[in-house]
Amino acid sequence: MLELKYVTKVYNSGSIQFKALKGISLKVDRGEFVAVMGPSGSGKSTLMNILGCLDVPTSGEYFFEGIEVSNFTDNQLAEIRNKKIGFIFQKFNLLPQMNTYENVELPLLYRRMDTAERNQRVRKALEQVGLIDWKEHKPTELSGGQQQRVAIARALAGDPHLILADEPTGNLDSKTGTEVLKIMKDLNKNGRTIVLITHDLNVAKSAKRIISIKDGLIVEERRN
């Protein structure tokens, strides 16, 4: 489903160059649950941005579902993100003025989806994460775990081919974090492809495969 071939990413600041990725080659098959693990500054966030079509490589190739997207325009990348990728972030990224239903619905509005289908998808996603009875509540009225479940529902509502989760338990206590990871494992059992970005080995162990990255290179790969 995803394949990177010798991907590098170089950032320029004046005359200084920083090589965040130094030739990453990686494959993720459809239906896999993969964790990318590494310390701060290892390059894992840069890798996530490329996998999520938020950025493009400096060199190398990135194939998303068999299509080489490394040289896509911003609009082409945005279309892939909107239609094929669901994002789950550490800070939830919910809009405080909107209630649970509206936060989940928002990406579907960008697709100009008709009202009936939007309603069906939002309700189904909220039922999957156990929050249908909280659809009228705003983020400030929800716990951290509930907010993250809203974020998961928002990702699911678009029926994504890939779910990218960036430190999804980082702002949660251990019990709530375990509950969120269980939801993700259940989603994977139902066929969702998930790539989880984390610095925490205990979180990474939820995945079926762990890829360790350090100083912009893959240093270890193992299966759970």
C-alpha positions, 0 to 999 in steps of 0.5 A, a space after each residue: 500500500 505504501 512504499 518509500 524508496 531511498 527517501 531523503 528530506 533536507 531542510 535549509 536554513 540559510 547556509 545550513 542544511 539539516 538532513 532529517 531523513 537519510 535514505 529511508 526505504 520502507 513498505 507497508 502492506 494493506 491491513 498492517 498495523 505498523 509502529 514507527 518508533 524513535 526519540 525526539 529528533 530521530 526523523 519520525 515526524 518528518 517520515 509521518 509528514 511524507 507518509 501522510 502527504 503533508 510534505 514531499 521528499 527532497 529525493 527518492 520516491 514515495 508510492 501511495 497505493 502504487 502511484 508515485 506521489 513524490 512530485 505531486 502538487 499541493 492540490 493533488 496531495 490535499 486530495 489524497 489527504 482528504 479522501 484517503 488518509 485519516 489523521 489522529 494527533 496527540 493534541 486532538 485538534 478539535 475546534 472548540 466552537 463546534 460540538 462532537 458531531 460537527 467536529 467529526 462532520 467537518 472533513 466531509 463538508 470539505 468533500 461536498 458530500 450530501 447531507 444524508 451520507 454525511 449524517 450516516 457516516 458521522 453517526 456510524 463513526 461515533 457509534 464505533 468509538 462509543 460517543 453517539 450519546 455525546 454528539 451535542 457536547 463541545 470539546 471542553 465538556 469532554 475528557 481527554 480520552 473522549 476528545 481523542 475518541 472524537 478525533 478517531 471518529 473524525 478520521 473514520 468518518 472519511 472511510 480512509 485507506 490509511 490511518 496515521 496516528 501521531 503520538 495518539 496517547 501522548 496527552 492521556 493517562 495510562 488507563 485512557 491511553 490503553 483504551 484508545 490503543 484497544 480501539 486502534 487494534 480493533 480497527 486494524 482487526 477490521 482491516 484498517 491500515 494503521 501507521 502509529 508514530 511514537 517514542 514509547 515502546 509500550 505504545 509501539 507494542 500495540 502494533 504488529 510490526 515496529 520500525 525503529 528510526 534514529 538520526 534519519 535512518 531505520 536502525 531496527 525492524 521487528 514483528 510482535 
